[in-house]
């Protein structure tokens, strides 16, 4: 068995050499004083001792990233590094510009985050060293981005000058500029080194394939007026665009050679007065709860349920206000919903089986975002106007801890690194 220590400071430290009898076992490994011990056991203990003593000698510490996350501090242009198991903040990364509508994605090893600022900045940060690695001002106004399934490319969706720009994830050098003639939204990654996004002005969805030497673009027309956001399922098959200018949503089956737009929830607000839209609802891949999508209704105090296979409506739930995020717990059992101003101090929890609200509470003013721990036993809420991140048990609804933060908004755990469309 061969072991490669992650941290190894050259030759064996003096503490190891002094205790070793100076002989080799049958496979040439320095032997510890383990009477009767097997060569396999001696090799294992030697490797472990080398790692430990090498780390002590150099001051290095082994630290994994799987338990970490980042919280966007929108007012100060900074990121808070947090540990989900310890429910603690570890440090802050500053100097990221305008984060008033920021999102981020992670590299496949979950070491680096790519942050999409509203000011057009694309910033690569190292979450272990808590520093900016690289930063480019790639546009005048950005609205999010995605990373390719192989981790090679980072794509950014732009309002000004519009279009999508693609960058090398290692260097942040631009490798493709895809002009669209207007605002782009709903940018997601799908398998095959491809990105999907929609055009606000043209009502189209484009698929950009970057697996070859030059990008190949597939254009799908007839999506509907003014798509404002979109989601893709974890298998990369179903893409659903919400429409600001239509009384329905539109779905695409991306497994088809020539995907055709399919209207879903036609006339869901028919016969009812539309309310002023205080904040655009968000659509994300976490909206799949069991066998149903749960989607926030535009301009209504409802969430809408859609059968994930047939794409037919399967129910509606009246809620406290205009929903912004409707997020399924990772096991799909419950859906947590937050709301637009002026009712953004409230969270409601919906039971997936009954489609009824089973719990309601008020964490504080300005609940902007939610993030579940990877297996869903806890949820973290950003409560902007209270200046806190609040952590709750998702079974008992007990508050477990508060973390001070500067106008927190998006919360992003590194488990996202291994999920399509997030």
Number of C-alpha atoms within 10 A of each C-alpha: 5 8 10 9 14 9 16 19 17 8 10 18 18 11 12 17 13 10 11 16 12 11 11 13 14 9 9 10 15 20 21 22 11 12 6 6 11 11 19 14 13 18 21 14 15 20 19 15 17 21 21 18 20 22 17 13 14 11 8 14 11 9 8 11 16 17 17 24 26 23 25 29 28 23 15 17 19 21 29 22 22 23 17 20 10 10 16 15 18 14 16 17 20 16 13 25 21 20 24 19 16 24 23 23 24 28 24 20 13 23 18 26 24 26 25 30 29 22 22 25 23 28 22 26 23 16 26 16 12 17 16 18 17 14 17 13 13 19 22 15 21 28 22 26 31 29 32 25 22 13 17 15 24 26 28 28 28 29 22 17 18 22 23 25 19 25 20 16 20 15 12 20 12 16 16 16 14 14 14 19 14 15 24 33 28 29 29 29 25 25 16 13 18 22 26 25 26 30 27 25 15 19 19 21 27 18 21 21 19 20 13 8 7 11 17 12 15 14 13 17 15 13 26 24 18 21 28 22 23 25 25 30 21 16 13 19 14 18 23 25 28 30 21 19 13 18 19 20 24 22 21 21 17 17 11 9 7 12 14 16 21 14 18 20 17 14 11 18 17 10 7 9 9 12 11 10 14 13 14 19 22 20 23 20 23 23 26 26 25 18 13 22 25 29 25 29 24 27 21 20 17 19 25 20 26 21 17 18 10 10 17 15 17 16 14 17 17 14 21 19 21 30 29 25 26 30 30 26 26 19 14 19 14 24 24 22 26 28 28 22 17 11 17 22 20 19 22 21 24 23 17 19 11 10 20 16 19 11 12 15 11 12 21 19 18 24 28 23 23 24 20 23 20 18 10 18 15 22 21 25 25 31 26 24 15 18 20 22 25 22 24 19 15 19 10 9 15 11 15 13 14 17 15 15 22 22 23 30 29 23 24 27 24 25 19 19 23 14 16 20 31 25
